[in-house]
Amino acid sequence: MANSQSGDSMVQRIVRILESFDGARTNQTPSEIARRTGLPVSSTHRIVGELVTSGLLEREEQGSVRIGLKLWELTTRGSRALGLRQLAMPFMADVQREIREHTQLAVLDEHEVLFIERLSDRDSGANITKVAGRLPIHASSSGLVLLAHSDPALQEAVLAAPLKPVSAETITDPRLLRDKLHEIRRIGYAFAPGSIESVSTGIAVPVKDPFGGVVAALSVVLPRGSEQEPTTVRVLKQAAAGITQAIRDSNFISH
Ligand code: PHB
């Protein structure tokens, strides 16, 4: 693959262009992309044009482009997230019917929590989680559950790095975080009041594969003060057990 003057391969330049689209920037002009990626304007225009021709980007009005449906189709079709999501959906719907707030399914990806599905009620309270959105591993209830059951090397790396607060109540002291992870393993769920937003509480349980490995976190986000912790945890644990059984029945291997 031909390299540019900066030493980037064509694939690296394409990846930089695609990664410049995020939750806050879904539409960009080629000039904006060039500015954000640091790629030369002329080659950005050319590569963007080719990505539009191939359907990976789509042209919008006023010269801007967005991620094309074809890219969504290709990535969704083959991803391990889709299989897990499909197996989990009926059980997420059960949680949603009983709790009537927000129900999320999340996986660990590169030291962050990636949300692969979210169900909400019309009258649900605040929730910043987005499908295909990420939250810090040490702050969200899903992240805490995934971290508590992750490789000890990842836990040590997270505990050693600065723990940035998302809200005033995010755990930022590594000793307190270590205790919290221990508690999560002991009681089987994470209870995170105000850790992301002062007005809401996240409650999450691990979703295990049939061999006991944790493949995802199932969580609800509730208005602070309305948690009904024992009932919510029972509903979540029942749904997580159902997902494990569905994984076993389908022979689905997530990694
Ligand atoms: C959580 O999982 O702890 C969580 C996520 C999103 C929110 C609030 C809490 O908006």
Boltz pocket constraint, residues with backbone or C-beta under 6 A from the ligand:
constraints:
  - pocket:
      binder: B
      contacts: [[A, 126], [A, 127], [A, 128], [A, 129], [A, 139], [A, 140], [A, 141], [A, 142], [A, 192], [A, 195], [A, 196], [A, 197], [A, 200], [A, 201], [A, 202], [A, 203], [A, 219], [A, 220], [A, 221]]
      max_distance: 6.0
